[in-house]
Amino acid sequence: MRIEHDVPLRDFNTFGLPAMAATLVHIGSEADVRRVIDDAVLGRAPKFILGGGSNIVLTRDLPQVVLKVEVRGLRVVEMRDDAVIVEAGAGERWHDVVAWTIEQGLPGLENLALIPGTAGAAPVQNIGAYGMELADRFESLDAVDLVTGRTVTLDAPRCRFGYRDSLFKQALAGKSLITRVRLRLPRPWRPVLGYLDLQRRCEEAGFIEGRLPGARQIFDWVCEIRRAKLPDPAVIGNAGSFFKNPVVTPEQCRDIIARDPHLVHYPMDDGHFKLAAGWLIDACGWKGKSVGAAGVYEKQALVLVNRGGASGGEVVTLARAIQESVYGRFGIRLEPEPVIL
Ligand code: EPU
């Protein structure tokens, strides 16, 4: 267990925002978590769990003990008739997990390629993209209770997955540290091609009924689509989508369409409609706009970016201004996706 003091966090959050951690502990194993809990000083201190830092907005220095999760490991744990089970240490980069499974000839995660962050953070906000969510490929996880030091294994129902949501964003937020995640890759594999951008790729590449692309092809397409639409955090700081796509009633949806016929909306199984927050923000004229060094990405209005040297305060000020104008025009309150600290 390695402990550091007064650590700059700029390189530990994909937004590249400046903030300091008074104490940062590198967690390499479950035993490390228990050492922290048993420590006379660290044990009692409030804690903050840091994964890849791809879903946080730092607006201040962190007084809590920062537990930086670095548990490694990547292996196949079970080959069943109906699925292959793969286990990843929580500190593995999510994209490396996806790329590794594809290289091993184990399809199933290809739609979730190139999502920033760690494997351990993936269940926290139930990452999703291109017609797939983590919950669709989730088997179980191990997590250590930060008070008792006990390890529990939770299956999908107990994780209470929702849209960009789970028990770890609710009742267990900050209370339980995920150490390992197991993923279920269903057999036989079937491509997930419902998302419009992927359908287009299929048509362009001449794939038609009966002749379907392989997992490696879908992985490559997803990487290309993401690179074209979303900024690479290594080049321009960001935390992916800044707001969740709002869910509205059929009446609300009809109301908005009556005024704005081009509204991008998707019907949900329960009769509600999900609206494209990016479209709403774009319609309010925010694309390319800035507050200080915090800006709205030119190619995707749902993504806020750090144009260089932004503070967390500037990002939050920009986010509030966007929320107000979307509320003013559409009567919809956008909810931030990342955790604001
Ligand atoms: N749109 C605009 N203007 C914009 C942005 C989007 O008109 O500036 C329109 C697009 O033309 C499209 C629709 O809005 O018709 C939806 O856009 P897109 O397909 O890019 O997806 P999204 O709803 O903006 C969601 C996820 C992304 C995920 C993509 C692909 C959320 C909050 N975001 O974005 O997830 O990669 O779908 O599945 O659900 C993330 O969570 O960080 C993230 C990047």
Boltz pocket constraint, residues with backbone or C-beta under 6 A from the ligand:
constraints:
  - pocket:
      binder: B
      contacts: [[A, 128], [A, 129], [A, 130], [A, 131], [A, 229], [A, 230], [A, 239], [A, 240], [A, 241], [A, 242], [A, 243], [A, 244], [A, 245], [A, 264], [A, 275], [A, 276], [A, 277], [A, 278], [A, 279], [A, 282], [A, 287], [A, 297], [A, 299], [A, 300], [A, 301], [A, 302], [A, 337]]
      max_distance: 6.0
